[in-house]
Amino acid sequence: MFGVLKTSSAGWDPDLRREWVSHVCGTCLALGQAGQPFRFLTNYDSALISALIDAQSDAPAPTAEHYCALRKSRRAVVVSRQAPGTNYAAALTTLAMSTKVTDHLDDGDGLIARFPRIFGSLARRARKASERFAEKSGFDIRSIEDQVADQAHRESRADADFLYYSEPTEKSLATAFAYTAEIAGRPQNRELLAELGGLCGRLMLLFDSYEDLSEDREKNRFNALHAAVPNAEVKPMAQEIFHQAIRRIRDILPRLDLVRPQLVEKLLTTELQRTGKRVLDL
């Protein structure tokens, strides 16, 4: 469910960089509540969820001092692992992990399928962890699972439009983003956040499909871009999908009711554009 952001905070304003790192670290700590190995699931997209909740909240996210070996054991003030945003981010991250592993097992795909008992157990642990995290914010993870379940059905159809294949992913991210408005007490943002999440979901599948295109063709695996235009050059279409999504994201962001908009706007404009340039060779 994740894979949109690949950030580089070089050249950022120092305060904004510290704010961003505090969300990444806080999400990592929250995931550690399910067991230390789950901290390896920390990614920028999950930290974006924490930042998005903080951007909408009247009061900044609670923080805590923390020492980490990755910071050479230096002390830092990071978003608390008990914060609503980090726990919701952890719920979505563990759910994504459980879903991905289960898909590989069902498809008999790769290393995961060679060790079904080990990875099946891991998937079940991740889902239970997701339920515990989600319970803290009143979120029902089945609302996302229902969308994800439609993906296999979509992939069984050939020669459909790319947006047909991306719709389950878009709906999953739309649900995830929209609920941040409820957690933050900004229900007026829900509709726009759903659209924003949908666009991020579209870009997630676009980037993934484009990066895996050659390998998927070679191994005869499903690829949304190849399925949409099997006998054509996909790069122009991929770039146009990206540009349309970015334009709409830029339209949405100023219309959101955000208390602290700077970080989210940075991530979803400058950094998302950077990802697009890297992946699609713009």
C-alpha positions as CSV (number, residue, x, y, z in Angstrom):
1,M,0.0,0.0,0.0
2,F,3.0,2.2,0.3
3,G,5.8,3.3,-2.0
4,V,5.2,6.9,-3.1
5,L,7.8,9.0,-1.3
6,K,11.5,8.7,-1.5
7,T,12.6,11.8,0.3
8,S,15.9,13.6,0.5
9,S,15.9,16.3,3.1
10,A,19.2,17.8,1.9
11,G,18.7,21.5,1.5
12,W,15.6,21.6,3.7
13,D,15.0,24.3,6.3
14,P,16.6,22.8,9.4
15,D,13.4,23.2,11.5
16,L,11.3,21.5,8.8
17,R,13.9,18.7,8.5
18,R,13.8,18.1,12.3
19,E,10.0,18.0,12.2
20,W,10.0,15.4,9.4
21,V,12.7,13.2,11.1
22,S,10.6,13.3,14.3
23,H,7.7,11.8,12.5
24,V,9.8,9.1,10.9
25,C,11.4,8.2,14.3
26,G,8.1,8.3,16.1
27,T,6.5,5.9,13.6
28,C,9.5,3.6,14.0
29,L,9.0,3.6,17.8
30,A,5.3,3.0,17.5
31,L,6.0,0.0,15.2
32,G,8.4,-1.3,17.9
33,Q,5.4,-1.8,20.2
34,A,4.5,-4.8,18.1
35,G,8.0,-6.2,18.4
36,Q,11.4,-4.8,17.5
37,P,11.6,-6.5,14.1
38,F,8.5,-4.5,13.0
39,R,10.6,-1.3,13.2
40,F,12.2,-2.4,9.9
41,L,8.9,-1.6,8.2
42,T,9.3,2.1,8.9
43,N,9.0,4.0,5.6
44,Y,8.4,7.6,4.5
45,D,4.9,7.0,3.4
46,S,3.8,5.8,6.8
47,A,5.5,8.8,8.4
48,L,3.5,11.0,6.0
49,I,0.3,9.7,7.6
50,S,1.6,10.9,11.0
51,A,2.6,14.3,9.6
52,L,-0.8,14.6,7.9
53,I,-2.6,14.1,11.2
54,D,-0.3,16.6,13.0
55,A,-0.8,19.2,10.2
56,Q,-4.6,19.1,10.9
57,S,-4.5,19.0,14.7
58,D,-5.0,22.1,16.9
59,A,-2.2,21.0,19.2
60,P,1.2,19.7,17.9
61,A,1.8,15.9,18.3
62,P,3.1,14.9,21.7
63,T,6.8,14.3,21.8
64,A,9.4,12.4,23.8
65,E,13.2,12.3,24.1
66,H,14.8,9.3,22.6
67,Y,18.3,7.9,22.0
68,C,18.9,5.8,18.9
69,A,21.9,4.0,17.6
70,L,21.1,5.2,14.1
71,R,21.7,8.7,15.4
72,K,25.0,7.6,17.0
73,S,23.0,7.4,20.2
74,R,22.4,11.1,20.2
75,R,19.4,12.4,22.0
76,A,16.5,13.7,19.9
77,V,13.0,14.9,20.6
78,V,10.7,12.9,18.4
79,V,6.9,12.4,18.0
80,S,5.7,10.1,20.8
81,R,5.1,6.4,20.0
82,Q,1.8,6.9,21.8
83,A,0.7,9.8,19.6
84,P,-2.5,9.2,17.5
85,G,-0.7,9.8,14.3
86,T,2.2,7.3,14.9
87,N,-0.2,4.6,16.0
88,Y,-2.5,5.1,13.0
89,A,0.6,5.0,10.8
90,A,1.7,1.8,12.4
91,A,-1.7,0.3,11.8
92,L,-1.5,1.0,8.1
93,T,2.1,-0.1,7.8
94,T,1.6,-3.5,9.5
95,L,-1.6,-4.1,7.5
96,A,0.3,-3.3,4.3
97,M,3.0,-5.8,5.3
98,S,0.4,-8.5,6.1
99,T,-1.4,-8.0,2.8
100,K,1.8,-8.1,0.7
101,V,3.1,-11.2,2.3
102,T,-0.2,-13.0,2.0
103,D,-0.4,-12.0,-1.7
104,H,3.0,-13.5,-2.3
105,L,2.0,-16.7,-0.5
106,D,-1.2,-16.9,-2.6
107,D,0.7,-16.4,-5.8
108,G,3.4,-18.9,-4.9
109,D,5.9,-16.0,-5.6
110,G,9.6,-15.9,-4.8
111,L,11.4,-16.5,-1.5
112,I,8.3,-15.9,0.6
113,A,6.4,-18.8,-1.0
114,R,9.3,-21.2,-0.3
115,F,8.8,-20.8,3.4
116,P,5.0,-20.6,3.8
117,R,4.9,-21.5,7.5
118,I,7.4,-18.8,8.5
119,F,5.9,-16.1,6.4
120,G,2.4,-17.1,7.0
121,S,3.0,-16.8,10.7
122,L,4.6,-13.4,10.2
123,A,1.6,-12.2,8.1
124,R,-0.8,-13.2,10.9
125,R,1.3,-11.4,13.5
126,A,1.3,-8.3,11.4
127,R,-2.4,-8.3,10.9
128,K,-3.0,-8.8,14.7
129,A,-0.6,-5.9,15.3
130,S,-2.5,-3.8,12.8
131,E,-5.8,-4.5,14.6
132,R,-4.3,-3.5,18.0
133,F,-2.9,-0.2,16.5
134,A,-6.1,0.6,14.7
135,E,-8.2,0.0,17.8
136,K,-6.5,2.9,19.5
137,S,-7.9,5.3,16.8
138,G,-11.2,3.6,16.3
139,F,-10.3,2.6,12.7
140,D,-11.7,-0.5,11.1
141,I,-8.9,-2.1,8.9
142,R,-11.5,-4.1,7.0
143,S,-12.5,-0.9,5.2
144,I,-9.1,-1.1,3.5
145,E,-9.0,-4.9,3.2
146,D,-12.3,-4.9,1.3
147,Q,-10.7,-2.6,-1.3
148,V,-7.5,-4.6,-1.6
149,A,-9.5,-7.8,-2.1
150,D,-10.8,-6.5,-5.5
151,Q,-7.3,-6.2,-7.0
152,A,-7.0,-9.8,-8.1
153,H,-10.3,-9.6,-9.9
154,R,-9.2,-6.4,-11.7
155,E,-5.9,-8.1,-12.8
156,S,-7.8,-11.0,-14.4
157,R,-9.0,-8.6,-17.1
158,A,-6.7,-7.6,-20.0
159,D,-6.6,-4.4,-22.0
160,A,-8.4,-2.2,-19.6
161,D,-7.5,1.4,-18.8
162,F,-4.7,1.9,-16.3
163,L,-7.2,3.7,-13.9
164,Y,-9.3,0.5,-13.9
165,Y,-6.4,-1.4,-12.5
166,S,-5.4,1.4,-10.0
167,E,-8.9,1.9,-8.6
168,P,-8.5,-0.6,-5.7
169,T,-5.2,1.0,-4.6
170,E,-6.7,4.4,-5.0
171,K,-9.7,3.5,-2.8
172,S,-7.4,2.0,-0.2
173,L,-5.3,5.1,0.1
174,A,-8.4,7.3,-0.1
175,T,-9.9,5.6,2.9
176,A,-6.5,5.8,4.8
177,F,-6.1,9.5,4.1
178,A,-9.7,10.4,4.8
179,Y,-9.6,8.9,8.3
180,T,-6.8,11.3,9.3
181,A,-9.4,14.0,9.3
182,E,-11.4,12.2,11.9
183,I,-8.4,11.6,14.1
184,A,-7.4,15.2,13.9
185,G,-10.9,16.6,14.5
186,R,-11.1,18.2,11.0
187,P,-14.0,16.4,9.4
188,Q,-14.3,19.2,6.8
189,N,-11.1,17.8,5.2
190,R,-12.4,14.3,4.7
191,E,-13.6,14.6,1.1
192,L,-10.5,16.4,-0.1
193,L,-8.2,14.0,1.7
194,A,-10.0,11.1,0.2
195,E,-9.2,12.5,-3.3
196,L,-5.6,13.3,-2.2
197,G,-5.1,9.7,-1.0
198,G,-6.6,8.3,-4.2
199,L,-4.1,10.3,-6.3
200,C,-1.3,9.1,-4.1
201,G,-2.5,5.5,-4.6
202,R,-2.6,6.1,-8.4
203,L,1.0,7.3,-8.3
204,M,2.0,4.4,-6.1
205,L,0.8,1.8,-8.6
206,L,2.2,3.9,-11.5
207,F,5.7,4.0,-10.0
208,D,5.7,0.4,-9.0
209,S,4.4,-0.7,-12.5
210,Y,7.0,1.5,-14.3
211,E,10.0,0.3,-12.3
212,D,9.0,-3.4,-12.6
213,L,7.9,-3.2,-16.2
214,S,10.8,-5.0,-17.8
215,E,11.0,-7.8,-15.2
216,D,7.3,-8.3,-15.2
217,R,7.3,-8.7,-19.0
218,E,10.2,-11.1,-18.9
219,K,8.5,-13.3,-16.2
220,N,5.1,-12.9,-17.7
221,R,3.7,-11.3,-14.5
222,F,0.8,-8.9,-14.4
223,N,1.8,-5.2,-14.8
224,A,-0.8,-2.5,-14.9
225,L,1.0,-0.4,-17.5
226,H,1.7,-3.3,-19.8
227,A,-1.9,-4.6,-19.4
228,A,-3.2,-1.1,-20.4
229,V,-1.0,-0.7,-23.4
230,P,0.6,-4.1,-24.2
231,N,2.0,-3.2,-27.6
232,A,2.9,0.5,-27.1
233,E,5.6,2.6,-25.5
234,V,4.3,3.2,-21.9
235,K,6.6,6.1,-21.0
236,P,4.5,8.9,-22.5
237,M,1.3,7.6,-20.9
238,A,3.0,7.1,-17.5
239,Q,4.4,10.6,-17.6
240,E,1.0,12.1,-18.5
241,I,-0.7,10.2,-15.7
242,F,1.9,11.6,-13.3
243,H,1.6,15.2,-14.5
244,Q,-2.2,15.1,-14.2
245,A,-2.1,13.7,-10.7
246,I,0.5,16.3,-9.6
247,R,-1.5,19.2,-10.9
248,R,-4.6,18.0,-9.0
249,I,-2.6,17.5,-5.8
250,R,-1.3,21.0,-6.1
251,D,-4.9,22.2,-6.5
252,I,-6.1,20.3,-3.4
253,L,-3.4,21.2,-0.9
254,P,-4.3,24.9,-0.5
255,R,-8.0,24.0,0.0
256,L,-7.3,21.8,3.0
257,D,-7.9,23.2,6.5
258,L,-4.4,22.7,7.9
259,V,-3.0,24.3,11.0
260,R,0.7,23.6,10.1
261,P,0.8,23.0,6.4
262,Q,4.5,23.4,5.6
263,L,5.7,19.9,6.0
264,V,2.8,18.2,4.2
265,E,3.0,20.6,1.3
266,K,6.8,20.0,1.0
267,L,6.3,16.3,1.0
268,L,3.5,16.2,-1.5
269,T,4.9,18.8,-3.9
270,T,8.7,19.0,-4.0
271,E,9.4,15.5,-2.8
272,L,6.7,13.8,-4.8
273,Q,7.9,15.7,-7.9
274,R,11.4,14.5,-7.1
275,T,10.2,10.9,-7.0
276,G,8.4,11.3,-10.3
277,K,11.5,12.7,-12.0
278,R,13.6,9.8,-10.6
279,V,11.3,7.0,-11.5
280,L,9.9,8.3,-14.8
281,D,13.0,10.0,-16.1
282,L,11.2,13.3,-16.5
